[in-house]
Amino acid sequence: MADGVSTTPAGRVADAEAAPQTPGWHPMAALALLAAWLATVGNVPLWSAVWQAQGPLGGRGWAVTLAWVLALALVNLAALAWLAVGPLRRPAGVALLALAGAASYFMLAYGIVIDAAMAANVFQTDWREARDLLTPGLLVALALGVALPGWLWWRLPVQPWPVRRALLGRVGVGAAALGLAVALLWLTFQDLAALMRNDRALRYLINPYNSIYAALRYGWGRRTLASAPPQPIGQDVQPLPAAAREDEAPLVVLVVGETARAANWGLNGYARDTTPRLRTLIQQGQPIVSFAMVTSCGTDTQTSVPCLFAPQGRARWNPAQAQENLLDLLQRAGLAVTWLDNQSGCKGVCARVPSRQTDHLQVPGLCRGDECHDEILLRELPGALQALPEAARRVGTLAVLHMMGSHGPAYFKRTPAGFKRFQPECATAQLQACEPAHIFNAYDNTLRYTDHVLAELIGWLAQRRGPTALLYVSDHGESLGERGIYLHGLPWAVAPREQKEVPMLLWANAGMQRRLRLDWACVQRRAQEPASHDHVFHTVAGLFGVRSAVVDNGRDLLAACRRLE
């Protein structure tokens, strides 16, 4: 028997008053119970953040906070009264409990918030990343915060309600609840406005509306991207001339790191030497510069990687606008382009160029299960280059390597046994269960392994005869427990610097320096000035000498260091 509907065999609505009353909860009382649960237990991260933001609460502080709790419960009741109708009552309640319970756990455990970028991370993650998050703490939280209340909600006895009364009752209760919520927020508006000004991230903590809004915004963005072909860029570019021999054409390897933060990068002055091999290469005279002040385009891979390859820069880049990118521009100029990925994909950047995914490979010593260490990219690179058209290779080649890098929370999985220099390390994805020093040990070990991979790659490239360069930059940074925040993905406006400041380095052999007429001392000075992901598109285009209206020499990190003679 559905809520609010009882029919006779003839299909007519029966008068429920004539039938015996079924023992159980009144429908509105049941919805009020769920609304209160979602506003309180389902919003522990929100009220914890409000508590911390307000400091010690006096009498007014307690009254204002209780008014906000009641206002949220009333908004919930209004939404449930209008939407959780008839047969939708049970599944809608369970779905809301699941949304609130799962989101609350991750917000409490890692200090994240739920916005459209986080929704994109959820929908575009792969099994390897999702598996790392399946911790015992999550399973306990889902059992106690979702499964148990969901089961009780499903079994809760609810009285039938006549259709006409149900309709009028739902409309009336919903309107009254919403009106009272507005009144409470109006009475506490000055306190609410001050709180939101001081902590703008609070709006991303309101369960379950944060998750619903984020999912809808992500879905709308995906629909917009899929509805039109990518907007072309650089249609004015002229094909570049081919060299007489392939080994005389420029080769550039762009390494996109993962979750490496500048604060722990040894070459940037970190107390620990997380970059010993790169430091040794510099001491041996290898032309390597580490850029000291670099900011990312976003705080998550889904945002940063497409933005990194776009010409506009962070301030003007629109993730909802489908457009071509750096790889398309270089292909249009006649260059050979390839993408090798050891992570969860290129986020659409490599859609129109040859690409290889390495996580399915089974190479002893490098791969285990469905994950490979980043040295697999070095193993696959020669074959990927050889597979590109020879005519294009004689013009020049760009190879993009997308690393697994320091992807969390299972940092300990990212490093082979021989690279676990700092001990003891956190050996679980449940970071809040580890000592802070052990988290840093596991994370710093991943940077030492990245250092090893880059040093090996430079050694391989240094054997090449023609002009060659390597540019490494991480996609975003990482929080390691500072201020109770872990991982990454906070909105840019409220994200800490640890999530936005990333390492970047350039190596260019003598052939590339001659080709570009580079003053290397000038490049070293430029590396001490601020830079960002905004410079990558234009710097890589400049390495090949690509000219187009879309290429801005003012954003080419090397343009000012080229001799005029």
N, C-alpha and C positions, 0 to 999 in steps of 0.2 A: 504494500500500500504506500504510494508516494505521499510526501508531505503535502497536506492541503487539498488532496483530491480523493474523493470516494465516489464510485460510480455504481449505478444499478445495472442489472443485466441489459436493460434497454439503453444504457449509455448516458442516462440522465444523472446530473450531480445530485447526490443525496444530501439531505440535511443532516450534518453530523450531530446536531443537537438531539435528533431523534434516536441516534445510535448510542449504545453504552460507551462511556468515556474509557479510552484505553489508558491505563496507568503509565505515567512517564512524564518527561519534561515538556513544558510548553515550548513550541518551536522558537519563540523569541528568547526565552530563558536559555535554551541550548546555545543559540547564536551569541548571546551575551557572555556565556561562559567561555566560548572559543575566542571571542573578541578580547576578553580580559586576559586570557592566557597569552595570546599573541602580543598584547601590549606590554606584558610584564616579563614572563619567562622567555618569550620569543624575542625580547629586545634588551636582554642583559647587556650586550656590548654598547648599545645606545645610552642606557642609563648610567653605566659605568663611566662612559666618556663625559656625559653631562656632569656627573658627580665630580670628576677630576677637573673639568673646566671651571666649575663654580667655586672650588675650594671649600673650606669649612662652611657648612650650611647653618644659618640662623633660622629664626622662626619663619621669616618671609621666604627664605630659600627653600625650606621644606614645603611650604604651602604652594609655591610656584611649581616646584618639581612634581608634586602630587597632582597639580592641575594639568600639567603636560601629560602625565601618565593617563589620567582620566580622559583627556582630550583625544589621545591616540586610541584608547579603548572605544570611545564613542565613534570615531571615524571608522574603526574596524567594524563596529556594529552596523553602521549605516551601509558600508560596502557589502557586508554579509546579508543584511536584510534585503538588499536589492538584487544580489547576484546568486546567493546560495539558496536557490529556490527548488522545491520539490526534489526530484532525483539527483540534483546537483549538490545537495547539502553534504552528503557524506564524502564524495570524492573531492569536492572543493575544499572541505575542511582538512582532509589529509594532505592535499597538495600544498595548502598554505602552511601547515605544520612542517612539512618537509622543507619548503623553501626557507622558512624562518629558522628551523633547527640547523640545517646545513650551513646557511650563511652565518649564523651566530657562532658556530664552532670555528669556522675559518677566520672570522673577524677577531674572535677572542684569542685564538691560538697564534695567529701570525700578525695581528695588528693591521690587517688590510681593510679596505672598504669595497663596497660593491657598486661599480659604475659600468658604463658601456664597454670600456676597455677591459675590465675584469670579465664581463660577460663574453667578450670576444675570446679571451684566454681560455675560458671554460669550454666554449663551443669548438674551438680550434685546437685544443690540446690533443695529444695522442695517448695511447695506452701506457707508454713508458712514463710520461709525466703524471698521468692520473694515478698510476700504481704507486708512485712515490708518496702520494698524499693519503693513501689508505692505511693510516696508522691505527694502532689500538685505541688511541684517544678519540679518533673520529668515530670508530665503530661503537664505542661506549656512548658517545654523545648522540649518535643516531638512534641507538637502542632506547636511551632514556628520554631523549628530547623529541623523537619522531615516532618510532615504532610503538612505544607504550602509550603515549597520549593519542596517537592515531588509532590504535586498536580500541581504546576506551571510547573515542569519539564515534567510531563506526558502530560500536555496540550500544551506544547511549540510546535508551528508549525515548522516543519523542511522540507526543500525541498528534493525531491527525488534526488538520485545521481546515474548516470549510473554505472553498475557493474564494468566495466573495469577501469573507472576513480576512482571509490570508492576504489578499491583494491590498485591501485598505489598511490592514495592520502593518504590512511590510512597508508600504509607502509612508504611512504616518510615523512609524518607529524610526525609519531611516532618516526622514526629514527632521524629526525632533532631535535625534542623536547628532546629526550633522550641525544643526543650529546651535545646540548646546556646546559642541566642540569649538565652533567658531567663537562663541561668546567667551569661553575659557581662554582661548588663544588671544582674543582681543584684550581681555583684562590683564593678561601677562605679556602683552606685546613688547613693552620696553625691555623687559628681561630677556625675552626670546630674541629680539633683534640684536641686543648686545652680545648674547651668547653666540649667535650665528656669525656675527662679524669677527669674533675672536677665534672661532673654530669652524671654518667653512666645511670641514669634512663631516660634520655631524649629519648633514642631510643624506649622506651616503650610507648611514647606519640604521635608517628607519626601516625595520622589517615589517612585512615582506615587500613593501612598496619599492624599496631600492632594487631588489632583484627583478621585480616585474618590469619596472621602468627600464632597467639596464638591458633586459632581454628584448623588450620591444624596440628600444633604440638601436640595438645591435641588428635585429632582424630587419628593421626599416633600412638601415645603412646597407646591409647585404642586398636587399631587394633593389635599392637604387644603383648599386654597383653592377648588378647583373642585368639591369634593364637597358644598358647602352654599351656599345663598344668603347674601349679606352680611347680617350682623347689623344691624338698624336702630338708629339713634341719634336722639335728640331727638324722639321721638314725641309728647312733651308740648308741643311748640312751637305757638304760636298764630299764625295768619296775620297778617302786618303790614298796616296800613292803606295804601291807595293814595293817592298825591298827586293833586291836581286836574289837574296837567299833568305830562307825562313829564320835562320839564327841571327840575321841582321835586323829583323823587325822587333819592335818593342813588345815585351811581355810584362804585364802587370798582374800581380796576385793581390786581390783585395780580400783580407781575412776579416770576417764579421764575427767578433767574439760574442760571448753570451754571459751576461750577468757579472762581468768583471768591473769592479768599482775602482776609481782612481785612488781612494784613500788607502788601499792595500797594495798598490802597485809599487814594487821595489824601486824602479827607475824614477818614481816621483817623490822619493824621500821617505817612504814607509820604513819604520824601524826594523822590520824583518826584511831579509833579502829574498823576496819572492820572485826576483828576476835574475838569478845568478848567471845564467848562460848568456843572456842578452848583455848584461854588464860586462862579462868577459869579452864578448865580441867587440863591444865599444872600446875596451882597453886595448884590444888587438888591432884597432884601427878601422874596423868595419863602419861604414857610413850609416849610422843609426841615430835618429833623433827621436826623443820621447816628448810628446806635447804635454805640457804641464797642467794646462787649464782647459779641459774639454767638457762641454755639456752635451747631453744626448737630446734627441728629438722627442723622446717620450720615456716613460718608465716601464714599458712592457714591449715585448718583441713584436706583437701585432701592430703597435703604433710605430715603433722606432725603425723597423726594417724597411717598410714601404717609404717612410718619410726620408730615411737616409739616402735612398736612391732617387728621390724627387728633386727637381730643381728649385722649388719655391722656398724651402726652408721651413722651420717649425711654425713660424708666425702665420704664414700664408698657406701652408699645406692643408688640403681638405680631404680627410679620409673617405668621405662619401663621394668624391669625384674620381671616377675611373680614368686613369691616364697612363700613357707610356712612361717609361723611366729611363735611367741611365743606360741600362742594358740595351734597350731598343734604340737609343740614340747611337750607341757605338756600333751596333749591327748595321744601322742605316749608313754609317760612315765606312762600312766595308770590313770592319774588324770581326775577328772570331771571338765568340763569347760563350762561356760555359759556367755552370753553377753546380757545385758539389755540396751536399747538405748532410750533416751528421746530427740533425735535430728534427724538429717537427714540421719542416717545410719552409719555403721561401716567402710565404704570405702573399703569393701572387706575383712577386717581383720577377720570377724566372719563368713565367707562363709562356713566353714566346722565344725562349732560348734553350739550347740543349742543357739538360740537367740530369744529375744522378743523385739518388738517395742511398746512403751507406748503411743505414741501421739494419737492413735485412741481411747484410753480409755475415758470413761465418768464417772469420779469419782467426785461427788459434793465436792466442797472445794479445789480440786486439779487440776481439768481440766475445761477448758472453750473453747468451740468450738473445734478446732483441735490442741490444745496445752495444755500440762500439766506442772505444776511446778515440780521441781526436786524431791520433796518428794514422787512423784509417784514411783520413783525407790526403795525407802525404803519399800513401800507398796508391791511391786511386788517381791522383793528379796527373801523372805522366800519361796514363791511358786515356784520360778524358781529353787532354790536350791533343794527343795524336788522332783522336776520333774527329776533330774539327776539320772543316774543309781546308785543304792546303793553300788554296788561293787566298782565303781570308787570313790564314796564319801568316802569310807573307806581308800582309798589311799591318798586323799586330794582333795581340791576344789579351783578353781580360779573363782571368779565372777567379771566380768568387768562391771562397770556402766558408761555409757557415758552420761554426763550431758548436759542440755541446758545452764546452767551456766550463763555467762555474754554476751551471743550472742547479737550482735548489728545489726542494729542501734537502734532498739526499746528496749533499756535497761529497760524501765519502765514496759514492759510486763513480764519480767523475775521474778518479785517479787510479792508475795501476799501482800495484803493491810497492814498486820501487820508488814511488814519488811521494810517499807519505812521510815527509821529513818532519813535520810538526806533530807531536804526540803528547797526550792521547787526543784522538779526534772524535768528534760526535759521530757515532755510527748508526744514527737513526734519522728518519725524516721528521720525527716529532721533536722539533728544535727546542721547544719550551721545556723539554725534559732533560736537556743537556746543560752543562756548565757553560757560561759565556765563553770562557777561554777555549773550551773544546770545540765550540762552533767555529771560532776564529781559526783554530788549527786545521779543521777540515776544509774550510774555505781557502785559507792560504795555501794549502796543498794543491788545490785546483789551479791556483795562479802559477805555482811553480811548474805544474805540468803544461800549462799554456805557454810559459816561458820556454820550456823544452821543445814544444811543437814549433814555435816560431823560430827558434834558433836552428832547428833541423831544416826548416823550410828555407831560411836564409842561406844555410850552407849549400843546399841543393841549387838554389838560384844563382849563387855566386860562381858556380862552375859554368854558367852559360856565357857564351861569347858576346851576344848582342846586348842592347839596352834593356835593363831589367829593374823592376822596383817591386817592393812589397809595402802595402799600407794595411795596418791593423787598427781596428777600432771596435770597441765593445758596443753592443746595442743599447745597454742601459746598466745602471748600477744595482746595488743590493743593500737592503737593511739586514743587519746581523743581530738584532735585538736591542739596538739603541732606542730608548724611549718606548720599549715594549713592542717595537715594530720589526717584523721579519719579512723576508722576501722582497717583492717589488710590486709595482702596479698601482700605487696611489696616484690620484689625479695630480697633474703637474703643479697646480696652484698650491697644493698642500703637501706635496711629496718632500721628504728631507733631501738634503744635498747628496747623501750617500747613494740615492737611487738615480741621481741625475748627472753626477760627475763620473766620467769614464776615462780609461787610458786610451791613448792613440800613439802609434809610432810609425815612422817611415824609414825604410831602407832603400837606397838607390845606388846601384853600382856605378862605376866610372863611366860606362857607356851611356847610361841614362843621364848622368850629370852632364856629359858632353852634349848629348842630344838636346837637352833643355837649356844648356849654357848656365848651369846653376852655380851660384856662389854659395858653397856649402856652409860657410860661416854665417851667412845671412839666414839660411834655413835654420841653423841652430838657434839664432836669436829669435826668429819667428816662432819657434817652438815654445818659447817662454811667455808668449802672449796668449790671450784668450782665443779659443777656437771652439767649434761645435760641429755637430752633424751637418749643419747647413753648408759647410765647406767641402764635404766629401764629393758630391756630384761634380762640382766644378774643378776640384783638384784632380780627380781621376780623368775627366775629359781633357784637362790641360796636359796630363802626362802623355797622352797620345797626340796632342796637337789638334784636337777636334774644335772646329770653329762653328758657332751657330748663335743665333740671337738668344737662345735659351741658356747659353753658357756665359756666366758672369765672371770675367777675369778678376773682379774685385773680391770674389769669394774663393779664388784659387789660392791656396796657401803658399804656393811657390811662385806666383806671378811676379811679386815684387823682388824676388831673388834671382831673376834671370838677367844676365848681362846683355847689354844692347849690342855689343860687337859681334 
